[in-house]
Amino acid sequence: MPVLEIDCFEVWRNISDLIDDEVTPELRQRIEEHFKACAHCKAVYDGANNVVKIVGDDRSFDLPAGVGKRLYAKLEQELKK
């Protein structure tokens, strides 16, 4: 039986459930087939999955004082260009 296509919007709506392994096998298959043809959605999934792994990692570390302020200042500077 052929796998029914799924669009990017539906993939994005299910990224969190996919990462949490809370999708049906059929939906997982549809999404994985979509990833084969859509590098953007695959990148969104990979990025979200990496964030979940990093945030859940107990080896996190504190950034030096002032890093956040410097980062926001740099982002504001770049956005004004």
C-alpha positions as CSV (number, residue, x, y, z in Angstrom):
1,M,0.0,0.0,0.0
2,P,1.5,3.4,-1.0
3,V,2.3,5.9,1.7
4,L,0.0,9.0,1.7
5,E,1.8,12.2,1.2
6,I,2.0,14.7,4.0
7,D,2.6,18.5,3.6
8,C,5.2,20.6,5.4
9,F,2.6,22.3,7.7
10,E,1.4,18.9,9.0
11,V,5.0,17.8,9.5
12,W,5.7,20.9,11.6
13,R,2.6,20.5,13.6
14,N,3.8,17.0,14.6
15,I,7.5,17.6,15.2
16,S,7.2,17.7,19.0
17,D,5.1,14.5,19.0
18,L,7.5,12.8,16.7
19,I,10.5,13.7,18.9
20,D,8.5,12.4,22.0
21,D,7.7,9.2,20.0
22,E,4.0,9.9,20.4
23,V,2.9,9.5,16.8
24,T,1.3,6.4,15.2
25,P,3.5,4.2,13.1
26,E,1.6,5.3,10.0
27,L,2.2,9.0,10.7
28,R,5.8,8.3,11.5
29,Q,6.2,6.6,8.1
30,R,4.5,9.5,6.3
31,I,6.8,12.0,8.0
32,E,9.9,10.0,7.3
33,E,8.9,9.7,3.6
34,H,8.4,13.5,3.6
35,F,11.9,14.0,5.0
36,K,13.4,12.1,2.1
37,A,12.1,14.7,-0.3
38,C,12.1,17.9,1.9
39,A,15.5,18.9,3.3
40,H,13.9,21.9,5.0
41,C,11.6,19.9,7.2
42,K,14.3,17.4,7.9
43,A,16.5,20.3,9.1
44,V,13.7,21.7,11.3
45,Y,13.3,18.2,12.9
46,D,17.0,17.8,13.4
47,G,17.3,21.2,14.9
48,A,14.4,20.7,17.3
49,N,15.7,17.3,18.2
50,N,19.1,18.8,19.0
51,V,17.6,21.5,21.2
52,V,15.6,18.9,23.2
53,K,18.8,16.9,23.7
54,I,20.9,19.9,24.8
55,V,18.2,21.2,27.1
56,G,17.7,17.8,28.6
57,D,21.4,17.2,29.1
58,D,22.4,17.4,32.7
59,R,25.9,18.5,31.7
60,S,24.7,22.0,30.9
61,F,26.9,24.9,32.0
62,D,26.6,28.5,33.0
63,L,27.7,31.2,30.6
64,P,30.1,33.9,31.7
65,A,28.5,37.1,33.0
66,G,27.5,39.5,30.3
67,V,27.3,37.0,27.4
68,G,23.5,37.4,27.1
69,K,23.7,41.2,26.9
70,R,26.4,41.1,24.3
71,L,24.6,38.5,22.3
72,Y,21.4,40.6,22.3
73,A,23.3,43.7,21.4
74,K,25.0,41.9,18.5
75,L,21.6,40.6,17.2
76,E,20.1,44.0,17.4
77,Q,23.0,45.5,15.5
78,E,22.7,42.8,12.8
79,L,18.9,43.3,12.5
80,K,19.4,47.1,11.9
81,K,21.5,46.4,8.8
